[in-house]
Amino acid sequence: MTNILLLGGTGFIGKSLLQQLEKKNSVKIMIHNSNLQTNAEKFKGNILKKDSFFNEIRENETIINLSGQLTANESDYINTNILGGLNLLDSCIGKKTSQIILISTINVYGENLQQPSKENDPLKPKTTYGVIKMITEQMYEYFSKMYGVNITILRLADIYGPSKNNGFLSKIIKSIKEKTIVPVCYNQGKQQRDMLYIDDAIDCILKTINYKRDGFNIFNVSSGKRYSINELISFIEKISKTKITAKYSLEIPDENCIWADNRKAKKLLKFEPKIDIETGLKSTINQFFN
């Protein structure tokens, strides 16, 4: 049994991860303002306030940091990643923590039209989201090498699945139910993204917990494939048997294509995505209409 401290466990990924962690581990979860129903030990804390969680960190514990996901408030997003990250890292110095797993994003790579990005590729993010995640990763790497903290960065693709209520894919599906026009499809719907089903993402995180390797490590958690918005709309139309009304624009406000090579995770973590895009979309669509 592994001692787990979960930060940011009340979101889309966090809730799914918590359900699996509870089965075989001793889990403690930090909550801010939540009525989360769980058998795990809960305590009120805030990653921006070091003294609210410092004493909760146990020796030989694996800390999974899911906090710092994109929000409408840019300053909150920046503070949670940078200041929150510093608070966590500083709290772990000298505590003999087993490892910290930071959930990041393949958006740190930026534009990539030619081939899927590898973990050692240069980082050239084009959005604030990607830039802040890049800076956060660099901060974690510094602490790992300076203070000997074992840290693993997981760069997640675009995660989708039932119960996710934000993101472009969810908006497309909601447009069917609500009989509305799909939000603007940029670059005439040709923008491409690497899509990974939630169950596959959780499986890789669980495998990372059991991957005992000292030092600093990075893995892409992705499908290794890319799909355009137009392709996703076609899949959804086929599954739902509904014609989707989309609004198109020539504008390209961010990366035209983001996708990542997952061969390192396959080799070392024994990670293998099992849910293909049509199966995953079918499960996601069914949830919206039930």
C-alpha positions as CSV (number, residue, x, y, z in Angstrom):
1,M,0.0,0.0,0.0
2,T,1.3,3.4,-1.0
3,N,0.8,6.6,0.9
4,I,-0.7,9.2,-1.4
5,L,-1.2,13.0,-1.0
6,L,-3.5,14.3,-3.7
7,L,-3.6,18.0,-4.4
8,G,-6.3,19.4,-6.8
9,G,-8.4,16.2,-6.6
10,T,-11.8,17.8,-7.1
11,G,-11.6,18.5,-10.8
12,F,-12.4,16.3,-13.8
13,I,-9.1,14.3,-13.7
14,G,-8.8,14.4,-9.9
15,K,-12.2,12.8,-9.2
16,S,-11.6,10.0,-11.6
17,L,-8.1,9.4,-10.2
18,L,-9.3,9.5,-6.6
19,Q,-11.8,6.7,-7.3
20,Q,-8.9,4.4,-8.4
21,L,-6.4,5.5,-5.8
22,E,-8.8,4.7,-2.9
23,K,-8.9,1.0,-4.0
24,K,-5.3,0.1,-3.1
25,N,-3.7,3.0,-1.4
26,S,-3.7,5.2,1.8
27,V,-5.0,8.4,0.3
28,K,-5.1,11.9,1.9
29,I,-6.6,14.7,-0.1
30,M,-6.4,18.4,0.3
31,I,-9.6,20.3,-0.3
32,H,-10.4,24.0,-0.3
33,N,-14.1,24.5,-0.4
34,S,-15.7,21.2,-1.5
35,N,-18.3,18.7,-0.4
36,L,-16.4,15.9,-2.1
37,Q,-17.7,12.5,-1.1
38,T,-14.8,10.1,-0.5
39,N,-13.4,7.5,1.9
40,A,-10.0,9.2,1.7
41,E,-8.8,11.3,4.6
42,K,-9.6,15.0,3.9
43,F,-8.1,18.1,5.2
44,K,-8.7,21.8,4.4
45,G,-5.8,23.5,2.8
46,N,-4.6,25.9,0.2
47,I,-1.5,25.4,-1.9
48,L,-1.0,29.2,-1.7
49,K,-0.7,28.9,2.1
50,K,2.3,26.7,3.0
51,D,1.3,26.4,6.6
52,S,-2.1,24.9,5.7
53,F,-0.5,21.7,4.4
54,F,3.1,21.6,5.5
55,N,2.4,19.3,8.5
56,E,0.2,17.0,6.4
57,I,3.1,15.7,4.2
58,R,4.3,12.3,5.4
59,E,7.6,10.6,4.8
60,N,7.8,8.1,2.0
61,E,4.7,9.6,0.5
62,T,3.9,10.1,-3.2
63,I,2.5,13.6,-3.8
64,I,0.3,14.0,-6.9
65,N,-0.1,17.7,-7.9
66,L,-3.2,18.3,-10.1
67,S,-3.7,21.8,-9.0
68,G,-3.0,24.7,-11.3
69,Q,-5.3,23.8,-14.2
70,L,-6.4,26.5,-16.5
71,T,-9.1,28.8,-15.1
72,A,-10.9,32.0,-16.3
73,N,-8.9,34.0,-13.8
74,E,-5.4,34.2,-15.3
75,S,-3.8,35.6,-12.1
76,D,-5.1,32.7,-10.0
77,Y,-3.8,30.3,-12.6
78,I,-0.3,31.9,-12.5
79,N,-0.2,32.0,-8.7
80,T,-1.4,28.4,-8.2
81,N,1.3,27.1,-10.5
82,I,4.3,29.3,-9.5
83,L,3.7,30.4,-5.9
84,G,1.8,27.1,-5.1
85,G,4.6,25.1,-6.7
86,L,7.3,26.9,-4.7
87,N,5.3,26.3,-1.5
88,L,5.0,22.6,-2.2
89,L,8.6,22.1,-3.3
90,D,9.9,24.0,-0.3
91,S,7.7,21.9,2.0
92,C,9.3,18.7,0.7
93,I,12.9,19.6,1.2
94,G,14.3,17.2,3.8
95,K,11.1,15.3,4.3
96,K,12.2,12.2,2.4
97,T,9.2,12.3,0.1
98,S,9.0,9.3,-2.1
99,Q,8.2,11.3,-5.2
100,I,6.2,14.3,-6.6
101,I,4.2,13.7,-9.7
102,L,3.3,17.0,-11.4
103,I,0.5,17.0,-14.0
104,S,1.5,19.2,-16.8
105,T,0.6,19.5,-20.5
106,I,1.9,18.8,-24.0
107,N,1.0,22.4,-24.7
108,V,4.5,23.3,-23.5
109,Y,5.9,22.1,-26.9
110,G,3.9,24.7,-28.9
111,E,3.4,24.4,-32.6
112,N,4.3,21.1,-34.2
113,L,3.1,20.2,-37.6
114,Q,5.7,17.7,-38.8
115,Q,6.0,15.0,-36.1
116,P,4.8,14.3,-32.6
117,S,6.8,16.0,-29.9
118,K,9.3,14.1,-27.8
119,E,10.2,14.7,-24.2
120,N,13.6,16.1,-25.1
121,D,12.3,18.5,-27.8
122,P,12.8,22.3,-27.2
123,L,9.8,24.0,-25.6
124,K,8.2,26.8,-27.6
125,P,4.7,27.4,-26.1
126,K,2.6,30.0,-27.8
127,T,-0.1,30.6,-25.1
128,T,0.0,31.9,-21.6
129,Y,-1.2,28.4,-20.5
130,G,1.7,26.7,-22.1
131,V,4.3,29.3,-20.9
132,I,3.2,29.1,-17.3
133,K,3.4,25.3,-17.4
134,M,6.8,25.5,-18.9
135,I,8.1,27.8,-16.2
136,T,6.5,25.5,-13.5
137,E,8.2,22.5,-15.0
138,Q,11.6,24.3,-14.9
139,M,11.1,25.2,-11.3
140,Y,10.4,21.6,-10.4
141,E,13.4,20.4,-12.3
142,Y,15.6,22.9,-10.5
143,F,14.4,21.7,-7.0
144,S,14.9,18.1,-8.1
145,K,18.5,18.6,-9.1
146,M,19.4,21.1,-6.4
147,Y,17.8,19.3,-3.4
148,G,17.5,15.7,-4.5
149,V,13.6,15.6,-4.6
150,N,12.3,12.8,-6.8
151,I,10.0,14.4,-9.4
152,T,8.1,13.1,-12.4
153,I,6.5,15.4,-14.9
154,L,3.5,14.0,-16.8
155,R,2.7,16.0,-19.9
156,L,-0.9,15.2,-20.7
157,A,-2.6,15.5,-24.0
158,D,-6.2,16.9,-24.4
159,I,-8.1,14.7,-21.9
160,Y,-11.7,14.0,-22.6
161,G,-14.5,11.8,-21.4
162,P,-17.8,11.6,-19.5
163,S,-18.4,14.3,-16.9
164,K,-16.0,16.9,-18.4
165,N,-18.0,20.1,-18.8
166,N,-15.4,22.4,-20.2
167,G,-13.3,22.4,-23.4
168,F,-14.1,22.6,-27.0
169,L,-15.2,18.9,-27.3
170,S,-17.7,19.2,-24.6
171,K,-19.1,22.4,-26.2
172,I,-19.6,20.5,-29.5
173,I,-21.6,17.8,-27.8
174,K,-23.6,20.2,-25.7
175,S,-24.6,22.0,-28.9
176,I,-26.4,18.9,-30.1
177,K,-28.4,18.6,-26.9
178,E,-29.2,22.3,-26.7
179,K,-29.7,22.6,-30.5
180,T,-27.2,25.5,-30.7
181,I,-24.4,26.5,-33.1
182,V,-21.0,25.1,-32.2
183,P,-18.5,27.7,-30.9
184,V,-16.1,29.1,-33.6
185,C,-13.9,26.5,-35.3
186,Y,-10.6,28.3,-36.0
187,N,-8.6,27.7,-39.1
188,Q,-11.7,26.4,-40.8
189,G,-11.8,23.5,-38.4
190,K,-8.3,22.3,-39.4
191,Q,-6.7,22.8,-36.0
192,Q,-5.4,19.5,-34.7
193,R,-5.1,18.1,-31.2
194,D,-3.9,14.9,-29.5
195,M,-6.9,13.4,-27.7
196,L,-6.7,10.9,-24.9
197,Y,-9.6,9.3,-23.0
198,I,-9.8,9.9,-19.3
199,D,-9.4,6.2,-18.3
200,D,-6.2,5.9,-20.3
201,A,-4.8,9.0,-18.6
202,I,-5.7,7.7,-15.1
203,D,-4.1,4.3,-16.0
204,C,-0.8,6.1,-16.8
205,I,-0.8,8.1,-13.6
206,L,-1.3,4.9,-11.6
207,K,1.6,3.3,-13.4
208,T,3.8,6.3,-12.7
209,I,3.1,5.8,-8.9
210,N,4.7,2.4,-9.1
211,Y,7.6,3.5,-11.3
212,K,10.3,3.9,-8.8
213,R,13.2,5.9,-10.3
214,D,15.2,8.6,-8.5
215,G,15.8,12.0,-9.9
216,F,13.9,14.0,-12.5
217,N,11.8,12.4,-15.2
218,I,9.4,13.5,-17.9
219,F,6.8,11.5,-19.8
220,N,4.3,12.3,-22.5
221,V,0.8,10.9,-21.7
222,S,-0.8,11.0,-25.1
223,S,-2.4,8.9,-27.8
224,G,0.4,9.8,-30.2
225,K,-2.3,10.7,-32.8
226,R,-3.8,14.0,-33.9
227,Y,-7.4,14.8,-34.9
228,S,-8.7,18.0,-36.5
229,I,-11.8,19.7,-35.2
230,N,-13.5,18.8,-38.5
231,E,-12.6,15.1,-37.9
232,L,-14.0,15.2,-34.3
233,I,-17.2,16.8,-35.6
234,S,-17.6,14.1,-38.2
235,F,-17.1,11.4,-35.5
236,I,-19.7,13.0,-33.2
237,E,-22.2,13.4,-36.1
238,K,-21.8,9.7,-37.0
239,I,-22.2,8.6,-33.4
240,S,-25.1,10.9,-32.5
241,K,-26.7,10.7,-35.9
242,T,-27.1,14.4,-35.8
243,K,-26.0,17.1,-38.2
244,I,-23.9,19.7,-36.4
245,T,-24.1,23.4,-37.3
246,A,-20.6,24.8,-37.0
247,K,-19.3,28.4,-37.3
248,Y,-15.9,28.7,-39.0
249,S,-13.1,31.3,-39.0
250,L,-9.8,31.7,-40.8
251,E,-8.3,33.0,-37.6
252,I,-5.6,30.9,-35.8
253,P,-5.4,32.2,-32.2
254,D,-3.1,29.5,-30.9
255,E,-1.2,26.4,-32.1
256,N,-2.6,24.8,-35.3
257,C,-1.3,21.4,-34.2
258,I,-0.2,19.9,-30.9
259,W,0.6,16.2,-30.5
260,A,3.1,14.1,-28.7
261,D,5.1,10.9,-29.0
262,N,4.2,8.4,-26.2
263,R,6.9,5.8,-26.9
264,K,8.9,6.6,-23.8
265,A,5.9,6.1,-21.5
266,K,5.1,2.8,-23.4
267,K,8.6,1.5,-22.9
268,L,9.3,2.6,-19.3
269,L,5.8,2.9,-17.7
270,K,4.2,0.1,-19.8
271,F,1.5,2.6,-20.7
272,E,-0.7,1.6,-23.6
273,P,-3.8,3.6,-24.6
274,K,-6.7,1.2,-24.9
275,I,-9.7,3.5,-25.8
276,D,-9.8,4.5,-29.5
277,I,-11.3,7.9,-30.4
278,E,-14.7,6.6,-31.6
279,T,-15.2,4.4,-28.5
280,G,-14.2,7.2,-26.2
281,L,-16.5,9.7,-27.9
282,K,-19.4,7.3,-27.8
283,S,-19.1,7.0,-24.0
284,T,-18.7,10.7,-23.6
285,I,-21.8,11.4,-25.8
286,N,-23.9,8.8,-24.0
287,Q,-23.2,10.5,-20.7
288,F,-24.4,13.9,-22.0
289,F,-27.8,12.4,-23.1
290,N,-28.5,10.3,-20.0
